[in-house]
Amino acid sequence: MKFGYVRSIALQPAPQEQARMLFEMGIEQVYTEPDDGPTRLERRDEMLSAVGEGDTVVAASLPVLVRDLDDLGDVVSRLDARRAGLMTLIDGIDMDTEQGRMLSAVLRSMLELPQ
């Protein structure tokens, strides 16, 4: 199953456009953060808790899904633990491809470097 995620963020498509992109891919289970923007990404965390083995999280872009490099590490670790994938439409990232798995390995290596 594919789970979509939408969040309003500067320099990214508007939430309505993000949702349209996801629906055009046939993704019906879409989690949207409220516009008043909680400090904690509650809808994203709810989505990540619902993801299971073989599922894929889809977002318009990586900045929509994560806030910073540490957050990216957390999301990738959570998805890896559940054997779930990650895809971003604008960035062209797909962790289910050979290139995506290589990118994931590089990101994990970067996160292990001392700060």
Backbone hydrogen bonds in HBPLUS format (Angstrom, degrees):
<---DONOR---> <-ACCEPTOR-->    atom                        ^
c    i                          cat <-CA-CA->   ^        H-A-AA   ^      H-
h    n   atom  resd res      DA  || num        DHA   H-A  angle D-A-AA Bond
n    s   type  num  typ     dist DA aas  dist angle  dist       angle   num
A0056-THR N   A0001-MET O   2.97 MM  55  6.44 150.8  2.06 151.6 157.1     1
A0003-PHE N   A0056-THR O   2.81 MM  53  6.17 163.0  1.84 161.1 166.9     2
A0058-VAL N   A0003-PHE O   2.76 MM  55  5.99 161.7  1.79 162.0 163.8     3
A0004-GLY N   A0029-GLN O   2.83 MM  25  6.10 166.1  1.85 150.6 154.8     4
A0031-TYR N   A0004-GLY O   2.84 MM  27  6.06 168.1  1.85 142.4 142.5     5
A0005-TYR N   A0058-VAL O   2.95 MM  53  6.31 134.4  2.16 160.1 166.4     6
A0006-VAL N   A0031-TYR O   2.88 MM  25  6.23 154.5  1.95 158.3 161.6     7
A0033-GLU N   A0006-VAL O   3.00 MM  27  6.43 162.6  2.03 164.1 165.1     8
A0017-GLU N   A0014-ALA O   2.91 MM   3  5.26 121.0  2.26 109.0 123.9     9
A0018-GLN N   A0014-ALA O   2.95 MM   4  6.30 158.2  2.00 156.8 164.0    10
A0019-ALA N   A0015-PRO O   2.88 MM   4  6.08 164.5  1.90 151.8 155.6    11
A0020-ARG N   A0016-GLN O   2.98 MM   4  6.18 152.6  2.06 140.4 148.0    12
A0021-MET N   A0017-GLU O   2.99 MM   4  6.26 158.1  2.04 150.0 154.9    13
A0022-LEU N   A0018-GLN O   3.07 MM   4  6.41 155.4  2.13 149.9 156.4    14
A0023-PHE N   A0019-ALA O   2.89 MM   4  6.13 165.0  1.91 156.0 160.0    15
A0024-GLU N   A0020-ARG O   2.91 MM   4  6.07 152.2  1.99 149.2 156.6    16
A0025-MET N   A0022-LEU O   3.04 MM   3  5.21 136.9  2.23  99.8 112.1    17
A0027-ILE N   A0022-LEU O   3.12 MM   5  5.48 159.8  2.16 149.1 143.6    18
A0026-GLY N   A0023-PHE O   2.89 MM   3  4.96 155.6  1.95 104.8 112.0    19
A0037-GLY N   A0034-PRO O   3.00 MM   3  5.65 159.7  2.04 119.2 123.7    20
A0042-GLU N   A0040-ARG O   2.87 MM   2  5.58 126.7  2.16 111.5  95.2    21
A0045-ASP N   A0041-LEU O   2.96 MM   4  6.26 160.8  1.99 153.8 159.6    22
A0046-GLU N   A0042-GLU O   2.90 MM   4  6.11 152.1  1.98 145.6 153.7    23
A0047-MET N   A0043-ARG O   2.92 MM   4  6.15 154.4  1.99 143.7 150.4    24
A0048-LEU N   A0044-ARG O   2.86 MM   4  6.16 164.2  1.88 156.3 160.0    25
A0049-SER N   A0045-ASP O   3.02 MM   4  6.19 143.4  2.16 140.7 150.0    26
A0050-ALA N   A0046-GLU O   3.18 MM   4  6.44 131.7  2.43 136.8 149.0    27
A0050-ALA N   A0047-MET O   2.92 MM   3  5.09 133.0  2.14 101.3 115.0    28
A0051-VAL N   A0047-MET O   3.11 MM   4  6.38 129.8  2.37 148.1 161.9    29
A0055-ASP N   A0052-GLY O   3.04 MM   3  5.56 163.5  2.06 135.8 138.2    30
A0054-GLY N   A0083-ARG O   2.95 MM  29  6.17 174.8  1.96 145.4 143.7    31
A0085-GLY N   A0055-ASP O   2.76 MM  30  6.19 163.6  1.79 150.1 153.9    32
A0057-VAL N   A0085-GLY O   2.95 MM  28  6.14 165.2  1.97 134.1 134.3    33
A0087-MET N   A0057-VAL O   2.81 MM  30  6.16 150.0  1.90 165.3 169.7    34
A0059-ALA N   A0087-MET O   3.04 MM  28  6.57 152.0  2.12 154.3 162.6    35
A0089-LEU N   A0059-ALA O   3.01 MM  30  6.49 151.5  2.10 149.3 158.2    36
A0090-ILE N   A0060-ALA O   2.69 MM  30  5.67 173.3  1.70 164.3 166.6    37
A0064-VAL N   A0061-SER O   3.19 MM   3  5.42 135.3  2.40 101.6 113.4    38
A0065-LEU N   A0062-LEU O   2.99 MM   3  5.21 122.6  2.33 103.4 117.7    39
A0066-VAL N   A0062-LEU O   2.95 MM   4  6.15 162.9  1.98 165.9 170.9    40
A0072-LEU N   A0068-ASP O   2.89 MM   4  6.20 152.8  1.97 150.8 159.3    41
A0073-GLY N   A0069-LEU O   2.96 MM   4  6.27 156.3  2.02 147.9 153.5    42
A0074-ASP N   A0070-ASP O   3.03 MM   4  6.37 153.1  2.10 145.9 153.0    43
A0075-VAL N   A0071-ASP O   2.93 MM   4  6.23 164.3  1.95 155.3 158.8    44
A0076-VAL N   A0072-LEU O   2.89 MM   4  6.06 173.6  1.89 160.0 161.7    45
A0077-SER N   A0073-GLY O   2.95 MM   4  6.00 157.5  2.00 143.5 150.3    46
A0078-ARG N   A0074-ASP O   2.94 MM   4  6.15 158.4  1.99 149.0 154.9    47
A0079-LEU N   A0075-VAL O   2.92 MM   4  6.18 158.9  1.97 152.8 158.6    48
A0080-ASP N   A0076-VAL O   2.82 MM   4  5.98 159.3  1.87 149.1 155.5    49
A0081-ALA N   A0077-SER O   2.91 MM   4  6.08 158.1  1.96 148.0 153.7    50
A0082-ARG N   A0078-ARG O   3.27 MM   4  6.47 138.6  2.45 135.7 145.4    51
A0082-ARG N   A0079-LEU O   3.14 MM   3  5.16 128.7  2.42  95.6 109.0    52
A0084-ALA N   A0079-LEU O   2.85 MM   5  4.94 174.5  1.85 144.6 146.5    53
A0083-ARG N   A0080-ASP O   2.98 MM   3  4.78 156.2  2.04 100.7 108.1    54
A0095-MET N   A0086-LEU O   2.80 MM   9  5.28 167.5  1.81 164.4 167.6    55
A0088-THR N   A0093-ILE O   2.80 MM   5  5.07 153.6  1.87 138.7 144.6    56
A0092-GLY N   A0088-THR O   3.17 MM   4  5.61 126.6  2.47 120.7 131.9    57
A0097-THR N   A0094-ASP O   3.05 MM   3  5.82 166.1  2.07 126.2 127.8    58
A0101-ARG N   A0097-THR O   2.92 MM   4  6.20 155.7  1.98 153.2 159.2    59
A0102-MET N   A0098-GLU O   3.05 MM   4  6.29 149.8  2.14 144.0 152.3    60
A0103-LEU N   A0099-GLN O   2.93 MM   4  6.20 157.3  1.99 147.4 153.5    61
A0104-SER N   A0100-GLY O   2.92 MM   4  6.13 155.8  1.98 145.1 151.8    62
A0105-ALA N   A0101-ARG O   3.01 MM   4  6.23 152.5  2.09 141.4 148.3    63
A0106-VAL N   A0102-MET O   2.97 MM   4  6.27 156.0  2.03 150.7 157.1    64
A0107-LEU N   A0103-LEU O   2.88 MM   4  6.13 162.9  1.91 153.9 158.6    65
A0108-ARG N   A0104-SER O   2.94 MM   4  6.15 160.2  1.98 148.6 154.0    66
A0109-SER N   A0105-ALA O   3.00 MM   4  6.20 153.3  2.07 142.8 150.1    67
A0110-MET N   A0106-VAL O   2.93 MM   4  6.22 155.8  1.99 151.0 157.5    68
A0111-LEU N   A0107-LEU O   2.99 MM   4  6.24 151.7  2.07 148.1 155.7    69
A0112-GLU N   A0108-ARG O   3.21 MM   4  6.44 129.7  2.48 138.2 150.2    70
A0112-GLU N   A0109-SER O   3.16 MM   3  5.24 138.0  2.34  97.2 108.8    71
A0113-LEU N   A0110-MET O   3.19 MM   3  5.42 153.9  2.26 103.9 111.7    72
